Amino acid sequence: MDLNGKNVIYSGGFGGIGQHCLKELLSNGIKTLAILDVKENKEILADLQKAYRAATIIFIQFDITNKESIAAAFKEVVERIKHFDVLINGCGVLMEHNIDITIEVNLLGVIRSTLAALPYMAKNNGGRGGVIVNISSVAGLDLMPYFSIYTTTKHGVTAFGRCMADQKAFDQFGVSFITVCPGITETNLAADYHKKVTFDFYQEYCKKLNTAKRQSGEICAKNIVKVLRTGRNGGIYMLDVGEIKEITYPEFWKAEF
Ligand SMILES: NC(=O)c1ccc[n+]([C@@H]2O[C@H](COP(=O)([O-])OP(=O)(O)OC[C@H]3O[C@@H](n4cnc5c(N)ncnc54)[C@H](O)[C@@H]3O)[C@@H](O)[C@H]2O)c1
């Protein structure tokens, strides 16, 4: 998608990866940016508004664990910016000790905000179509048993993106789904892994994981926006140590009639 002149919603925009994505999107000439997050970051907002004066940048507070809050946020976006072409679902937590919050934010949150956005975007409902990017993880491709709840939610996000990209759904909605799966990226989420494990016996391994090769938030953001510009409906892209790799899946099963 050519981003020039587009209206974009970014949920989780003030996070470590999110804040770099906001700059990258604005550098690609988007017209309007609606940032959704649980807490306003006035400093980031003011810096962006100063640096990208041609764009309209708004913040709407929401809590992705709350259905009503999600619905209200999308309603407010549309009241304020009329329509949007892109939604990036970028909220996430790594909190193995809190199963409910992990599932609520990482999986239910992505599903609920996608389903809240679709009626506004869907061509079969008078919308203009567009692109939804879901941020999964390498933990949504392969196993991280030391973060087993997180891994489970991210596998769900990857599967959801693949299902929503089905041709029949695309024919109805005209909305493409792209899933990005970052590897370890320098943000608060990826700090002190050993304190975030599912079971204490993984602490030693995760102390080592703290020193594993990682990419900057800036590089990750550049590649997220590159994939948004050039990716295909249903594409699953691993973004690890600065590289982009499209993932393909074998077919294991098909219904027989
Ligand atoms: N950092 C990594 O190594 C890494 C790797 C792979 C995938 N990811 C994924 O990338 C995304 C961004 O992660 P990050 O590393 O920038 O983390 P981060 O903690 O810096 O940012 C997470 C964002 O989600 C928001 N958020 C959390 N709970 C929320 C709630 N209840 N309601 C609304 N917003 C909420 C936070 O306010 C924050 O802006 C997440 O989906 C994460 O799982 C991160």
The ligand as an SDF file (V2000), in Angstrom:
LIG
                    3D

 44 48  0  0  0  0  0  0  0  0999 V2000
   10.1700   -6.3380   22.1460 N   0  0  0  0  0  0  0  0  0  0  0  0
   10.2340   -7.5470   21.6000 C   0  0  0  0  0  0  0  0  0  0  0  0
   11.2660   -8.2470   21.6940 O   0  0  0  0  0  0  0  0  0  0  0  0
    9.0730   -8.0890   20.8250 C   0  0  0  0  0  0  0  0  0  0  0  0
    9.2940   -9.2200   20.0220 C   0  0  0  0  0  0  0  0  0  0  0  0
    8.2320   -9.7470   19.3070 C   0  0  0  0  0  0  0  0  0  0  0  0
    6.9930   -9.1590   19.3660 C   0  0  0  0  0  0  0  0  0  0  0  0
    6.8090   -8.0500   20.1540 N   0  0  0  0  0  0  0  0  0  0  0  0
    5.4520   -7.4950   20.1730 C   0  0  0  0  0  0  0  0  0  0  0  0
    5.4960   -6.1580   19.7120 O   0  0  0  0  0  0  0  0  0  0  0  0
    4.4150   -5.4190   20.2900 C   0  0  0  0  0  0  0  0  0  0  0  0
    4.9870   -4.1610   20.9490 C   0  0  0  0  0  0  0  0  0  0  0  0
    5.8670   -4.5890   21.9770 O   0  0  0  0  0  0  0  0  0  0  0  0
    7.0150   -3.6780   22.6320 P   0  0  0  0  0  0  0  0  0  0  0  0
    8.2120   -4.5220   22.7420 O   0  0  0  0  0  0  0  0  0  0  0  0
    7.0800   -2.3810   21.9430 O   0  0  0  0  0  0  0  0  0  0  0  0
    6.4320   -3.5450   24.1020 O   0  0  0  0  0  0  0  0  0  0  0  0
    6.1010   -2.2640   24.9760 P   0  0  0  0  0  0  0  0  0  0  0  0
    5.8020   -2.7830   26.3400 O   0  0  0  0  0  0  0  0  0  0  0  0
    7.1670   -1.2450   24.8510 O   0  0  0  0  0  0  0  0  0  0  0  0
    4.7700   -1.6940   24.2910 O   0  0  0  0  0  0  0  0  0  0  0  0
    3.5210   -2.3020   24.4710 C   0  0  0  0  0  0  0  0  0  0  0  0
    2.4310   -1.2920   24.2360 C   0  0  0  0  0  0  0  0  0  0  0  0
    1.1520   -1.9260   24.5180 O   0  0  0  0  0  0  0  0  0  0  0  0
    0.3870   -1.0160   25.3110 C   0  0  0  0  0  0  0  0  0  0  0  0
   -0.5710   -1.7360   26.1470 N   0  0  0  0  0  0  0  0  0  0  0  0
   -0.3100   -2.7070   27.0570 C   0  0  0  0  0  0  0  0  0  0  0  0
   -1.4380   -3.0520   27.7060 N   0  0  0  0  0  0  0  0  0  0  0  0
   -2.4340   -2.2810   27.1920 C   0  0  0  0  0  0  0  0  0  0  0  0
   -3.8240   -2.1620   27.4560 C   0  0  0  0  0  0  0  0  0  0  0  0
   -4.4420   -2.8890   28.3990 N   0  0  0  0  0  0  0  0  0  0  0  0
   -4.5530   -1.2870   26.7140 N   0  0  0  0  0  0  0  0  0  0  0  0
   -3.9500   -0.5160   25.7680 C   0  0  0  0  0  0  0  0  0  0  0  0
   -2.6320   -0.5610   25.4960 N   0  0  0  0  0  0  0  0  0  0  0  0
   -1.8820   -1.4360   26.1960 C   0  0  0  0  0  0  0  0  0  0  0  0
    1.4320   -0.3020   26.1770 C   0  0  0  0  0  0  0  0  0  0  0  0
    0.9250    0.8720   26.7800 O   0  0  0  0  0  0  0  0  0  0  0  0
    2.5380   -0.0670   25.1720 C   0  0  0  0  0  0  0  0  0  0  0  0
    2.3360    1.1110   24.4440 O   0  0  0  0  0  0  0  0  0  0  0  0
    3.7330   -6.3800   21.2740 C   0  0  0  0  0  0  0  0  0  0  0  0
    2.6490   -7.0070   20.6400 O   0  0  0  0  0  0  0  0  0  0  0  0
    4.8220   -7.4150   21.5460 C   0  0  0  0  0  0  0  0  0  0  0  0
    4.2780   -8.6360   21.9650 O   0  0  0  0  0  0  0  0  0  0  0  0
    7.8170   -7.4980   20.8760 C   0  0  0  0  0  0  0  0  0  0  0  0
  1  2  1  0
  2  3  2  0
  2  4  1  0
  4  5  1  0
  4 44  2  0
  5  6  2  0
  6  7  1  0
  7  8  2  0
  8  9  1  0
  8 44  1  0
  9 10  1  0
  9 42  1  0
 10 11  1  0
 11 12  1  0
 11 40  1  0
 12 13  1  0
 13 14  1  0
 14 15  2  0
 14 16  1  0
 14 17  1  0
 17 18  1  0
 18 19  2  0
 18 20  1  0
 18 21  1  0
 21 22  1  0
 22 23  1  0
 23 24  1  0
 23 38  1  0
 24 25  1  0
 25 26  1  0
 25 36  1  0
 26 27  1  0
 26 35  1  0
 27 28  2  0
 28 29  1  0
 29 30  1  0
 29 35  2  0
 30 31  1  0
 30 32  2  0
 32 33  1  0
 33 34  2  0
 34 35  1  0
 36 37  1  0
 36 38  1  0
 38 39  1  0
 40 41  1  0
 40 42  1  0
 42 43  1  0
M  CHG  2   8   1  16  -1
M  END
$$$$
